[in-house]
């Protein structure tokens, strides 16, 4: 396995996209102070997953993004890619070339990619686990790491020998296993607490279960009784319906009979009305005749009275004449 290219864009002093090819005859990078040699080392450590901004000589992680200059405006993203040749299949993948990429946005979001496919930091760490390459490995040595090795600060030499011997990965696995055991122990303690709580509530839950069972039994009995009552009421309603249907037929027959009688009597009443009208007409005519006769008789009576008065007057006149003679 061999490092072939390093691609940097927007990381620290590398504002433009910069590609460094590590051919077989390249043994190092030289240059004056301030040209960015240390930034190249920081970029390698950063893309391999370094999480401490102090190790990258920055106050915070967002400081690794190019902050701009007089001639160039600041970048919104920092991106670094490392490409390794994997012809000997040292890396556990079928690809002949493996490119790992780390991208950090100014908003704080970050991405890790393997051959352009988004992944987790853990995937990159596991990919290089058995190779001795990592963000804190001695395969990439900065200036401060040389001082640490010379002074043996925090057992730096021991760590170097462990990485060279290939046992650091086992220590890492040991730490991960111990952490998992601690987590499992904590889970077991929690399980014991839960068991204690469950045992304390077991009697209450049993009582509730019995009540629930009794409730279901009573509910089933209630449903059966309700069905029986509904059937009984349905039968009673059917019997009552038959009685009412027979009564309805009888009443309908009576109604039809009465309706026929009513029609007959109405016809007779119409005939009686017509006869009464005829009689009323005749009576009116007779009344008219009677009135005429009455008026005629009354006229004759008046004439008779007049004649009587005339006769009496004449008699009186003759009597007076006789007296005078």
Backbone bond lengths (Angstrom), bond angles and torsions (degrees), N, CA, C in turn:
res aa  C-N    CA-C-N  psi(-1)  N-CA   C-N-CA  omega(-1)  CA-C   N-CA-C  phi
1 X - - - 1.462 - - 1.527 108.79 -
2 X 1.344 116.92 132.99 1.460 121.69 -177.17 1.512 109.63 -142.92
3 X 1.357 114.52 139.98 1.461 120.39 175.98 1.532 108.53 -73.48
4 X 1.332 116.46 128.24 1.470 120.49 -177.00 1.516 112.45 -108.28
5 X 1.324 118.95 -44.28 1.474 120.37 -177.80 1.524 110.17 -142.59
6 X 1.335 113.05 151.29 1.461 122.21 172.13 1.523 106.91 -127.83
7 X 1.330 115.92 123.95 1.463 121.49 -177.95 1.526 108.14 -118.66
8 X 1.345 115.72 125.40 1.462 121.68 -175.72 1.525 108.39 -128.22
9 X 1.357 115.22 136.62 1.460 120.33 175.71 1.529 108.88 -149.29
10 X 1.341 115.41 122.17 1.455 120.26 176.95 1.506 114.15 74.38
11 X 1.332 118.54 13.14 1.459 122.57 -179.45 1.521 109.10 -100.96
12 X 1.325 115.34 117.48 1.466 122.65 179.36 1.529 110.62 51.61
13 X 1.351 118.08 -116.92 1.473 120.35 -174.57 1.517 113.39 -84.61
14 X 1.352 117.85 -2.23 1.464 120.39 -177.62 1.525 108.65 -93.98
15 X 1.332 115.67 87.17 1.468 120.14 -178.03 1.522 110.53 -73.03
16 X 1.321 117.55 -43.94 1.460 122.06 179.72 1.528 109.97 -91.56
17 X 1.317 113.88 161.86 1.462 118.80 177.43 1.534 109.67 -65.26
18 X 1.339 115.25 123.72 1.470 121.90 -178.03 1.520 108.81 -124.75
19 X 1.328 116.89 129.24 1.454 122.12 -179.92 1.518 108.35 -117.46
20 X 1.322 116.21 125.25 1.474 122.36 178.18 1.524 107.41 -112.77
21 X 1.327 115.86 119.78 1.458 121.39 -179.80 1.526 109.20 -96.43
22 X 1.329 115.81 127.55 1.462 121.72 178.88 1.534 108.25 -103.02
23 X 1.327 115.86 85.11 1.463 119.47 177.43 1.520 109.63 -75.52
24 X 1.330 115.19 176.65 1.469 119.42 -176.89 1.526 112.21 -65.15
25 X 1.324 117.12 -25.90 1.451 118.98 -177.74 1.528 112.50 -93.34
26 X 1.331 118.27 3.69 1.471 121.34 177.54 1.517 107.84 -88.06
27 X 1.318 116.44 122.52 1.468 120.49 -179.74 1.523 112.36 -116.62
28 X 1.331 118.34 -6.07 1.450 119.96 178.95 1.506 111.60 178.62
29 X 1.342 115.20 171.86 1.467 122.69 178.29 1.524 106.94 -121.60
30 X 1.310 116.55 125.34 1.460 121.37 -178.80 1.522 108.88 -121.24
31 X 1.333 114.95 159.92 1.456 119.71 179.22 1.503 110.21 168.63
32 X 1.331 116.80 168.07 1.470 120.14 -178.70 1.529 111.12 -71.66
33 X 1.312 114.27 168.33 1.452 119.69 177.85 1.531 110.71 -61.86
34 X 1.323 114.71 135.91 1.460 119.27 178.15 1.503 114.80 87.74
35 X 1.338 118.14 3.50 1.472 119.77 -179.44 1.517 112.60 -82.55
36 X 1.349 118.40 -11.99 1.464 120.41 176.39 1.505 115.21 110.23
37 X 1.357 118.26 16.02 1.472 119.66 179.80 1.530 110.74 -62.46
38 X 1.329 116.04 -46.53 1.467 119.19 -179.80 1.526 111.65 -65.05
39 X 1.326 116.08 -31.03 1.468 119.51 178.21 1.528 111.15 -65.54
40 X 1.345 116.04 -31.66 1.467 119.37 176.78 1.529 110.13 -65.54
41 X 1.345 115.69 -43.31 1.469 119.65 177.54 1.527 110.16 -62.75
42 X 1.360 115.78 -42.97 1.471 119.71 178.93 1.525 111.03 -62.46
43 X 1.333 116.42 -37.61 1.465 119.86 179.66 1.526 110.46 -64.24
44 X 1.367 117.14 -41.21 1.461 120.11 178.48 1.530 111.22 -64.06
45 X 1.332 116.11 -44.53 1.463 119.22 179.76 1.536 110.39 -65.59
46 X 1.330 115.65 -37.15 1.468 120.13 -177.40 1.527 112.04 -67.58
47 X 1.346 116.50 -44.29 1.463 119.38 -178.49 1.519 111.55 -69.11
48 X 1.355 116.35 -24.35 1.460 120.24 177.49 1.528 112.75 -82.12
49 X 1.361 116.45 0.05 1.462 118.82 170.73 1.501 115.99 112.45
50 X 1.330 118.77 17.22 1.463 120.18 178.94 1.537 109.56 -62.48
51 X 1.347 116.58 128.81 1.460 121.75 -176.75 1.527 113.02 -108.28
52 X 1.310 117.77 -10.31 1.458 120.64 -178.21 1.524 108.84 -96.59
53 X 1.331 115.92 117.94 1.464 119.63 179.73 1.523 111.60 -66.56
54 X 1.338 117.32 -25.43 1.463 120.89 179.04 1.527 110.76 -65.05
55 X 1.330 117.53 -37.42 1.460 120.89 178.66 1.523 111.44 -68.01
56 X 1.343 116.73 -18.73 1.460 121.22 178.63 1.516 111.44 -100.12
57 X 1.345 115.96 12.14 1.460 122.59 178.30 1.529 111.36 59.50
58 X 1.359 115.18 43.03 1.466 120.79 179.41 1.523 109.07 -136.46
59 X 1.334 115.94 154.43 1.456 120.06 179.76 1.529 111.41 -74.18
60 X 1.317 116.28 -39.73 1.458 121.40 178.41 1.521 108.66 -142.43
61 X 1.332 115.30 164.61 1.458 118.98 -173.03 1.526 111.94 -66.20
62 X 1.334 117.68 -33.13 1.469 118.86 -179.53 1.527 112.14 -68.84
63 X 1.342 117.53 -11.32 1.471 120.34 179.59 1.518 112.21 -72.34
64 X 1.331 118.47 -14.11 1.467 120.33 179.48 1.524 111.14 -74.63
65 X 1.335 117.51 -14.32 1.467 120.44 178.16 1.527 108.67 -77.76
66 X 1.316 116.23 137.02 1.466 121.50 -178.62 1.525 109.80 -55.92
67 X 1.343 115.87 122.80 1.460 120.97 -171.28 1.528 113.12 -94.61
68 X 1.316 117.73 5.64 1.455 120.58 176.81 1.520 112.65 94.12
69 X 1.321 114.69 164.70 1.466 122.00 178.24 1.522 108.17 -147.00
70 X 1.328 115.56 -171.14 1.464 119.00 -179.55 1.525 111.24 -66.47
71 X 1.329 116.67 -32.84 1.464 120.02 -175.83 1.521 113.37 -100.76
72 X 1.311 117.33 -20.01 1.466 120.35 -177.18 1.529 109.31 -126.71
73 X 1.311 115.11 140.48 1.459 119.08 177.62 1.524 109.93 -81.68
74 X 1.305 115.95 162.86 1.457 120.28 -176.48 1.529 111.25 -66.69
75 X 1.330 114.59 153.11 1.455 121.11 179.85 1.535 109.50 -91.89
76 X 1.322 116.42 150.37 1.457 120.48 179.32 1.503 113.76 -94.57
77 X 1.343 116.64 -5.12 1.453 120.04 -176.57 1.518 109.09 -152.64
78 X 1.326 115.32 145.96 1.466 121.72 172.90 1.524 107.98 -113.79
79 X 1.335 115.76 132.28 1.463 120.25 -176.17 1.522 108.89 -139.40
80 X 1.334 115.26 130.04 1.462 121.85 178.75 1.519 108.32 -134.27
81 X 1.344 116.55 136.33 1.461 121.54 179.19 1.531 109.53 -131.18
82 X 1.330 115.72 138.01 1.460 123.22 174.50 1.520 108.28 -118.36
83 X 1.347 116.07 133.02 1.463 120.59 178.44 1.514 109.06 -117.77
84 X 1.352 115.27 128.57 1.466 121.49 -179.09 1.520 108.88 -116.89
85 X 1.318 114.29 144.19 1.466 120.34 173.73 1.530 107.90 -85.56
86 X 1.318 116.16 128.08 1.471 120.64 -174.68 1.530 110.99 -124.52
87 X 1.336 115.29 44.15 1.470 119.16 -178.23 1.530 112.28 -69.64
88 X 1.330 117.40 -24.70 1.468 120.61 -179.87 1.535 112.30 -94.46
89 X 1.339 115.40 5.82 1.467 121.01 177.29 1.532 112.73 56.61
90 X 1.325 114.71 39.10 1.468 118.08 174.53 1.530 110.30 -70.97
91 X 1.325 115.00 -39.72 1.465 118.89 174.20 1.524 109.09 -77.44
92 X 1.337 118.54 139.13 1.472 121.47 -176.38 1.523 112.01 -75.92
93 X 1.320 116.44 66.73 1.461 121.49 177.75 1.518 108.19 -152.76
94 X 1.335 115.94 157.82 1.459 119.29 -177.19 1.522 112.63 -86.22
95 X 1.340 118.34 -4.09 1.464 120.75 -178.55 1.531 110.49 -78.28
96 X 1.353 115.15 141.27 1.453 119.84 177.76 1.510 112.85 -78.35
97 X 1.341 116.83 -20.99 1.470 122.23 176.15 1.518 107.34 -134.47
98 X 1.316 115.61 132.87 1.461 121.46 -177.03 1.523 108.43 -121.08
99 X 1.326 116.09 126.51 1.465 122.10 178.70 1.528 108.69 -117.82
100 X 1.319 115.29 122.67 1.463 120.11 175.69 1.522 107.89 -108.12
101 X 1.321 116.11 140.69 1.460 121.76 -174.40 1.522 109.25 -135.21
102 X 1.325 114.46 140.79 1.466 120.62 172.73 1.513 108.33 -126.78
103 X 1.344 116.02 132.37 1.465 121.95 -178.02 1.525 107.78 -126.26
104 X 1.318 116.49 132.44 1.466 122.23 177.47 1.522 108.61 -126.93
105 X 1.348 115.08 124.83 1.458 120.48 178.51 1.528 109.38 -94.79
106 X 1.323 115.18 155.75 1.466 118.83 -179.00 1.524 111.71 -66.35
107 X 1.341 118.06 -20.22 1.469 121.38 177.08 1.525 112.24 -72.96
108 X 1.350 117.06 -11.68 1.462 121.25 179.56 1.516 113.31 107.15
109 X 1.311 118.51 -12.23 1.470 121.62 178.99 1.524 109.75 -77.13
110 X 1.329 115.67 146.07 1.467 120.05 -178.82 1.518 109.26 -138.19
111 X 1.333 115.23 158.79 1.464 122.11 -179.93 1.518 109.10 -139.02
112 X 1.342 114.44 148.47 1.463 122.17 172.40 1.526 106.89 -121.82
113 X 1.331 115.89 141.01 1.465 119.90 -178.89 1.522 109.91 -138.68
114 X 1.326 114.64 146.22 1.461 122.47 171.77 1.522 107.18 -122.04
115 X 1.326 115.78 114.69 1.470 121.60 -175.96 1.532 111.27 52.59
116 X 1.328 115.65 42.57 1.458 121.47 175.61 1.517 115.05 82.10
117 X 1.326 118.14 -4.88 1.461 121.76 -179.61 1.525 109.01 -98.72
118 X 1.313 116.60 126.57 1.462 120.82 -177.50 1.530 110.24 -63.85
119 X 1.335 116.22 138.74 1.455 121.26 -176.97 1.522 109.15 -147.82
120 X 1.342 115.21 -172.23 1.464 121.51 177.47 1.537 110.07 -101.75
121 X 1.341 114.57 162.72 1.468 119.29 175.10 1.524 110.38 -62.88
122 X 1.322 115.91 -34.06 1.468 119.95 -179.99 1.528 110.74 -63.46
123 X 1.334 116.65 -34.31 1.471 119.72 178.75 1.525 110.62 -64.82
124 X 1.333 117.32 -40.31 1.465 120.51 178.26 1.521 110.89 -68.15
125 X 1.343 115.85 -40.63 1.471 119.64 179.24 1.522 110.56 -62.52
126 X 1.321 116.76 -44.34 1.473 120.53 179.11 1.528 111.65 -66.07
127 X 1.337 116.11 -31.55 1.466 119.44 -179.66 1.524 111.15 -64.22
128 X 1.349 117.84 -37.89 1.462 122.08 -177.72 1.525 112.69 -103.15
129 X 1.325 116.88 15.84 1.456 119.86 -172.67 1.531 112.36 -62.90
130 X 1.290 118.42 -42.97 1.469 121.84 -175.76 1.523 113.09 -94.39
131 X 1.334 118.40 9.05 1.471 120.58 -175.95 1.520 113.05 -102.92
132 X 1.308 118.92 -10.99 1.465 121.47 -177.05 1.511 112.91 80.99
133 X 1.336 117.92 8.45 1.460 121.97 179.42 1.523 108.24 -105.45
134 X 1.328 116.58 130.65 1.446 121.59 178.82 1.507 110.32 -169.49
135 X 1.337 115.23 173.57 1.464 118.87 -177.52 1.517 111.79 -66.34
136 X 1.344 117.52 -27.37 1.468 120.52 -179.14 1.530 112.53 -114.51
137 X 1.325 116.59 16.92 1.463 119.22 -179.64 1.527 110.50 -85.34
138 X 1.344 115.20 162.82 1.460 121.18 -179.55 1.529 111.62 -87.66
139 X 1.350 117.32 10.12 1.458 119.24 171.13 1.528 110.09 -71.22
140 X 1.354 116.19 -24.63 1.465 121.61 176.25 1.521 106.31 -120.57
141 X 1.321 117.30 107.28 1.456 122.44 -173.32 1.519 109.42 -109.35
142 X 1.345 114.94 121.97 1.460 121.28 174.73 1.527 109.22 -93.32
143 X 1.350 116.43 173.78 1.465 120.45 -177.76 1.521 112.03 -62.66
144 X 1.336 116.81 -41.86 1.464 118.92 -179.19 1.522 111.80 -66.30
145 X 1.352 116.78 -27.05 1.457 119.92 178.70 1.522 110.92 -70.30
146 X 1.326 118.07 -31.46 1.469 121.07 176.73 1.521 109.45 -64.64
147 X 1.336 116.11 -43.07 1.466 119.31 177.29 1.522 111.23 -62.71
148 X 1.341 116.07 -40.08 1.467 119.43 179.30 1.525 110.90 -62.91
149 X 1.343 116.80 -39.11 1.463 119.97 179.31 1.536 111.38 -66.79
150 X 1.313 116.15 -40.33 1.473 119.16 -178.65 1.525 111.12 -67.65
151 X 1.336 116.68 -39.93 1.469 120.69 -179.29 1.512 112.63 -88.98
152 X 1.343 116.42 -5.38 1.472 121.95 -177.27 1.538 110.58 54.10
153 X 1.310 114.43 48.33 1.465 120.37 -179.40 1.530 110.03 -75.70
154 X 1.329 115.48 128.10 1.475 122.53 179.50 1.525 110.95 52.98
155 X 1.352 116.61 43.98 1.470 122.25 177.41 1.525 111.85 56.44
156 X 1.326 116.83 41.85 1.468 120.16 -179.05 1.509 111.83 -62.91
157 X 1.316 117.85 -39.77 1.476 120.19 -179.62 1.524 110.70 -63.22
158 X 1.332 114.97 -42.54 1.463 118.14 -179.86 1.526 110.61 -60.80
159 X 1.327 115.52 -43.03 1.463 118.97 178.50 1.516 111.19 -61.51
160 X 1.357 116.24 -39.49 1.459 120.17 178.41 1.519 111.01 -62.87
161 X 1.330 117.34 -45.38 1.462 120.81 -179.64 1.540 110.71 -65.41
162 X 1.346 116.57 -37.19 1.472 119.30 179.71 1.517 110.72 -66.38
163 X 1.345 115.99 -40.60 1.459 118.43 177.12 1.511 111.35 -66.21
164 X 1.323 116.84 -40.50 1.470 120.02 179.18 1.518 111.14 -65.82
165 X 1.335 116.59 -35.76 1.460 119.99 179.58 1.526 112.47 -79.57
166 X 1.335 116.61 -11.71 1.465 119.79 178.19 1.510 114.19 81.69
167 X 1.344 118.54 20.18 1.465 120.28 -179.56 1.536 112.01 -101.92
168 X 1.325 116.82 -6.41 1.464 118.66 -179.26 1.526 110.93 -64.53
169 X 1.350 116.14 -33.13 1.463 118.47 179.70 1.523 110.92 -65.95
170 X 1.365 115.72 -33.59 1.459 118.02 178.97 1.525 111.22 -71.49
171 X 1.339 115.22 -36.02 1.461 118.26 176.28 1.532 110.58 -65.24
172 X 1.333 115.27 -37.44 1.454 118.45 177.47 1.522 110.88 -65.19
173 X 1.317 115.32 -43.48 1.462 118.47 177.38 1.517 111.00 -63.32
174 X 1.355 115.49 -36.16 1.460 119.48 177.54 1.524 110.51 -62.41
175 X 1.347 116.18 -44.18 1.457 119.31 178.69 1.521 110.87 -62.39
176 X 1.342 116.31 -43.88 1.464 118.98 178.57 1.517 111.53 -62.17
177 X 1.357 116.01 -40.13 1.462 119.64 178.86 1.521 111.48 -65.39
178 X 1.355 115.92 -42.90 1.466 119.36 178.07 1.525 110.99 -62.54
179 X 1.318 116.14 -39.64 1.472 119.05 177.60 1.522 110.88 -63.64
180 X 1.354 114.98 -40.67 1.465 118.08 177.24 1.525 111.04 -64.51
181 X 1.375 115.30 -38.49 1.468 118.47 178.19 1.526 110.99 -64.57
182 X 1.344 116.24 -40.34 1.454 118.64 176.27 1.527 111.04 -61.52
183 X 1.315 114.99 -43.75 1.461 118.20 177.77 1.513 111.92 -62.38
184 X 1.364 115.37 -40.75 1.463 119.29 178.57 1.524 111.10 -65.12
185 X 1.355 115.96 -40.09 1.467 119.37 177.74 1.527 110.87 -62.50
186 X 1.331 115.32 -42.22 1.465 118.28 177.51 1.524 111.14 -63.20
187 X 1.343 115.30 -39.09 1.465 118.33 177.43 1.519 111.34 -64.86
188 X 1.363 116.17 -39.46 1.463 119.24 178.28 1.526 111.44 -63.45
189 X 1.352 115.54 -41.53 1.460 117.88 176.81 1.523 111.00 -61.80
190 X 1.314 114.65 -40.39 1.465 118.02 177.94 1.520 110.73 -64.92
191 X 1.342 116.42 -38.62 1.465 120.04 178.03 1.523 110.57 -62.77
192 X 1.357 116.12 -40.99 1.460 119.21 177.60 1.526 110.95 -62.59
193 X 1.324 115.92 -41.43 1.466 118.66 176.53 1.524 111.14 -61.02
194 X 1.330 114.50 -41.94 1.463 118.30 179.02 1.521 111.47 -64.90
195 X 1.353 116.08 -40.52 1.463 119.00 177.45 1.520 111.21 -61.97
196 X 1.340 116.53 -40.79 1.465 120.02 177.94 1.534 110.43 -61.79
197 X 1.319 115.82 -44.19 1.464 119.10 178.34 1.521 111.25 -64.61
198 X 1.349 115.68 -39.84 1.469 118.98 -179.37 1.519 110.98 -66.46
199 X 1.354 116.30 -41.27 1.463 118.96 178.18 1.531 111.10 -62.84
200 X 1.354 115.62 -37.18 1.455 118.37 178.01 1.511 112.56 -66.54
201 X 1.328 116.30 -31.29 1.468 120.34 -178.86 1.521 112.87 -96.62
202 X 1.337 117.08 0.39 1.459 120.45 -174.02 1.520 111.48 -63.97
203 X 1.368 116.47 -45.65 1.466 119.50 -179.42 1.523 111.07 -61.82
204 X 1.323 114.45 -43.88 1.462 117.33 178.73 1.525 111.23 -62.60
205 X 1.339 115.54 -39.74 1.463 118.95 178.54 1.525 111.29 -66.66
206 X 1.358 117.28 -35.96 1.466 120.03 177.52 1.525 110.47 -64.59
207 X 1.343 116.02 -42.82 1.469 119.29 177.90 1.531 110.29 -61.71
208 X 1.331 115.20 -44.07 1.458 118.48 178.72 1.520 111.16 -63.68
209 X 1.343 116.74 -36.11 1.468 120.12 178.28 1.522 110.48 -65.54
210 X 1.362 116.42 -41.51 1.468 119.39 177.78 1.527 110.71 -64.09
211 X 1.322 114.78 -42.22 1.469 118.04 177.83 1.520 111.20 -62.63
212 X 1.315 115.15 -41.38 1.467 118.72 178.81 1.530 110.74 -64.14
213 X 1.350 116.23 -41.13 1.458 119.96 178.38 1.517 110.69 -63.55
214 X 1.357 115.65 -44.43 1.463 119.75 178.21 1.523 110.78 -63.24
215 X 1.319 115.62 -38.92 1.463 119.81 178.00 1.529 111.14 -61.77
216 X 1.331 116.04 -42.99 1.469 119.29 179.40 1.522 111.04 -64.90
217 X 1.368 116.82 -38.92 1.457 119.49 177.62 1.523 111.02 -63.34
218 X 1.340 115.39 -47.48 1.467 118.89 179.78 1.528 110.29 -63.14
219 X 1.319 115.79 -38.74 1.458 119.40 178.82 1.520 111.13 -62.93
220 X 1.338 116.40 -40.43 1.468 119.94 178.31 1.518 110.44 -65.51
221 X 1.378 116.32 -43.35 1.471 119.17 176.88 1.528 110.57 -60.88
222 X 1.316 115.41 -42.69 1.467 119.22 179.43 1.530 110.88 -60.53
223 X 1.314 116.40 -42.12 1.460 119.62 178.75 1.519 111.15 -63.38
224 X 1.363 116.84 -41.28 1.468 119.66 178.38 1.517 111.04 -63.78
225 X 1.359 115.91 -46.17 1.464 119.60 178.83 1.522 110.71 -62.85
226 X 1.314 115.98 -39.22 1.462 119.43 179.72 1.531 110.44 -63.78
227 X 1.339 116.37 -38.44 1.472 119.67 178.62 1.528 110.16 -67.53
228 X 1.354 116.64 -43.68 1.460 119.55 178.43 1.521 111.37 -61.81
229 X 1.349 116.14 -43.58 1.464 119.63 178.35 1.524 111.13 -62.15
230 X 1.330 116.11 -41.22 1.460 119.57 179.10 1.523 111.25 -63.42
231 X 1.353 116.28 -40.84 1.477 119.81 178.30 1.522 110.29 -64.31
232 X 1.368 116.36 -44.07 1.466 120.55 179.24 1.531 110.66 -61.54
233 X 1.306 116.51 -46.54 1.456 119.65 178.86 1.525 111.36 -63.75
234 X 1.321 116.61 -36.76 1.468 120.12 178.76 1.522 111.05 -64.29
235 X 1.340 115.85 -43.02 1.464 118.83 177.33 1.520 111.09 -63.12
236 X 1.350 116.56 -42.55 1.465 119.80 178.51 1.522 110.44 -62.53
237 X 1.332 115.53 -40.96 1.463 118.74 178.55 1.534 110.99 -64.91
238 X 1.331 116.81 -36.90 1.471 119.74 178.49 1.519 110.44 -64.75
239 X 1.352 116.67 -45.61 1.472 119.99 179.08 1.521 110.76 -60.98
240 X 1.327 114.59 -46.25 1.465 118.84 179.50 1.516 110.83 -63.57
241 X 1.311 115.84 -35.27 1.463 119.62 178.27 1.526 111.15 -63.91
242 X 1.348 115.57 -42.42 1.463 118.74 179.03 1.525 110.79 -62.45
243 X 1.363 116.01 -44.11 1.467 119.35 179.38 1.523 110.32 -61.29
244 X 1.322 115.43 -46.38 1.461 119.39 -179.95 1.525 111.57 -64.58
245 X 1.353 116.20 -35.09 1.468 119.09 178.41 1.521 110.87 -65.39
246 X 1.372 116.02 -42.66 1.467 119.33 177.62 1.527 110.83 -64.53
247 X 1.339 116.11 -42.91 1.462 119.74 178.35 1.521 110.79 -62.25
248 X 1.329 114.91 -38.59 1.453 119.26 179.37 1.527 110.62 -64.15
249 X 1.335 117.03 -43.25 1.460 119.63 178.04 1.533 111.22 -61.34
250 X 1.370 115.54 -42.75 1.476 119.23 179.42 1.524 110.83 -62.89
251 X 1.330 115.30 -45.76 1.452 119.15 -179.44 1.515 111.53 -65.64
252 X 1.373 115.43 -36.24 1.462 117.88 176.76 1.528 111.36 -63.69
253 X 1.365 116.24 -39.10 1.479 119.44 177.72 1.532 110.23 -63.80
254 X 1.373 115.98 -43.73 1.464 119.64 177.82 1.523 110.87 -62.48
255 X 1.348 113.60 -39.86 1.457 117.81 179.65 1.521 111.40 -62.07
256 X 1.327 116.51 -42.91 1.461 119.94 178.78 1.525 111.15 -64.11
257 X 1.361 115.73 -40.82 1.467 120.16 179.05 1.534 110.80 -63.14
258 X 1.358 114.37 -46.63 1.466 118.65 179.21 1.520 111.41 -64.72
259 X 1.332 114.50 -36.20 1.459 117.71 178.72 1.531 110.67 -63.97
260 X 1.372 116.85 -37.38 1.468 120.07 176.49 1.526 111.43 -65.03
261 X 1.339 114.64 -42.91 1.465 118.42 178.72 1.528 110.75 -63.04
262 X 1.349 114.34 -40.07 1.464 118.12 179.72 1.521 110.44 -62.08
263 X 1.341 116.01 -43.08 1.469 119.42 178.48 1.539 110.60 -61.07
264 X 1.374 115.31 -42.00 1.483 118.80 -179.39 1.520 110.56 -63.56
265 X 1.337 115.06 -46.08 1.466 118.38 -178.93 1.522 111.59 -68.21
266 X 1.319 116.03 -35.03 1.464 117.50 176.30 1.518 111.07 -63.78
267 X 1.351 115.91 -38.05 1.473 118.84 177.46 1.534 110.33 -64.33
268 X 1.370 116.23 -43.81 1.478 119.16 177.92 1.517 111.12 -63.52
269 X 1.366 115.62 -37.92 1.461 119.33 179.06 1.516 110.98 -64.62
270 X 1.341 115.94 -37.73 1.463 118.88 177.25 1.526 110.74 -63.64
271 X 1.349 115.39 -40.94 1.479 118.76 178.41 1.528 110.37 -63.78
272 X 1.356 115.53 -41.95 1.472 118.96 179.62 1.521 110.46 -64.23
273 X 1.321 115.56 -41.12 1.467 119.04 178.16 1.520 110.80 -60.79
274 X 1.352 115.70 -42.63 1.460 119.81 -179.92 1.526 110.92 -64.55
275 X 1.360 115.00 -41.34 1.479 118.59 178.60 1.521 110.56 -64.58
276 X 1.343 116.41 -41.50 1.463 119.62 178.97 1.521 110.84 -63.57
277 X 1.352 115.34 -36.75 1.453 117.91 178.01 1.532 111.08 -64.14
278 X 1.330 114.49 -41.34 1.474 117.67 178.17 1.528 110.50 -63.10
279 X 1.329 115.42 -43.51 1.472 119.30 179.61 1.520 110.80 -64.29
280 X 1.369 115.43 -39.01 1.458 118.49 178.50 1.525 110.75 -62.62
281 X 1.338 115.70 -39.19 1.468 118.63 177.26 1.536 110.94 -63.07
282 X 1.327 115.30 -46.39 1.486 118.68 179.15 1.525 110.22 -62.29
283 X 1.348 115.42 -41.21 1.454 118.55 179.45 1.515 110.79 -62.62
284 X 1.337 115.30 -40.34 1.459 118.65 178.62 1.515 110.31 -62.42
285 X 1.350 115.92 -41.73 1.468 119.21 179.36 1.532 110.65 -64.60
286 X 1.330 116.68 -42.42 1.462 120.44 179.34 1.513 111.03 -64.82
287 X 1.365 114.60 -37.71 1.467 118.14 177.12 1.517 110.90 -62.65
288 X 1.374 114.31 -41.71 1.463 117.14 177.31 1.512 110.93 -60.25
289 X 1.367 116.97 -45.16 1.470 120.63 179.64 1.528 110.67 -61.84
290 X 1.344 113.65 -41.61 1.487 118.39 -179.19 1.508 110.35 -62.51
291 X 1.343 115.23 -42.57 1.457 119.14 179.20 1.518 110.76 -62.74
292 X 1.353 117.29 -40.38 1.462 120.27 178.69 1.531 110.13 -62.55
293 X 1.351 115.67 -46.11 1.471 120.12 179.77 1.523 110.46 -62.39
294 X 1.356 114.45 -40.68 1.459 118.56 -178.68 1.523 109.64 -64.73
295 X 1.368 116.10 -42.39 1.449 117.98 178.13 1.534 111.61 -64.35
296 X 1.341 114.58 -39.41 1.468 119.01 179.84 1.536 110.41 -64.01
297 X 1.347 114.59 -44.69 1.487 118.26 -179.84 1.517 110.19 -64.67
298 X 1.319 115.74 -38.99 1.453 118.33 -179.69 1.522 110.32 -65.76
299 X 1.358 118.72 -35.44 1.473 121.38 176.43 1.520 111.10 -65.88
300 X 1.345 115.48 -43.27 1.472 119.37 178.42 1.522 110.83 -62.25
301 X 1.305 115.84 -39.53 1.467 119.74 -179.52 1.521 110.10 -64.72
302 X 1.327 116.43 -40.85 1.464 119.86 178.05 1.523 110.09 -64.10
303 X 1.336 117.91 -41.65 1.477 121.34 178.74 1.526 110.43 -62.50
304 X 1.296 116.38 -42.55 1.474 121.29 179.75 1.515 110.31 -61.72
305 X 1.355 115.10 -42.90 1.463 118.14 178.91 1.522 110.63 -64.42
306 X 1.337 115.98 -40.20 1.470 118.24 177.92 1.525 111.25 -61.50
307 X 1.340 116.12 -44.18 1.451 119.19 -179.49 1.540 111.13 -64.56
308 X 1.313 113.16 -36.07 1.465 117.20 179.46 1.519 110.27 -65.04
309 X 1.351 114.13 -42.97 1.458 117.65 178.61 1.528 111.20 -63.88
310 X 1.302 116.37 -39.49 1.469 119.95 178.72 1.530 110.03 -63.20
311 X 1.304 115.46 -41.39 1.484 119.29 -178.82 1.515 110.23 -66.44
312 X 1.326 115.49 -41.78 1.463 118.29 178.73 1.517 110.63 -64.61
313 X 1.303 115.14 -38.25 1.462 118.29 178.21 1.516 110.68 -64.68
314 X 1.309 116.34 -40.50 1.468 120.81 179.97 1.521 110.39 -65.49
315 X 1.308 116.53 -41.07 1.474 120.00 179.80 1.525 109.72 -63.34
316 X 1.342 115.04 -41.81 1.448 117.72 179.68 1.532 110.52 -63.47
317 X 1.288 114.86 -38.92 1.463 118.54 179.76 1.534 110.55 -64.79
318 X 1.291 119.69 -43.10 1.471 123.82 178.85 1.488 110.94 -64.77
319 X 1.288 116.72 -36.47 1.475 120.64 178.92 1.504 110.29 -66.99
320 X 1.288 118.72 -39.72 1.468 121.95 178.23 1.522 110.15 -65.92
321 X 1.284 117.14 -41.37 1.441 120.32 179.29 1.516 110.69 -61.64
322 X 1.291 113.78 -41.81 1.464 117.16 179.93 1.502 111.26 -64.75
323 X 1.240 118.84 -37.25 1.450 122.03 179.63 1.541 110.71 -65.57
324 X 1.252 117.42 -41.15 1.453 121.60 179.50 1.503 111.54 -67.45
325 X 1.303 122.71 -36.74 1.451 124.30 179.94 1.466 111.60 -72.45
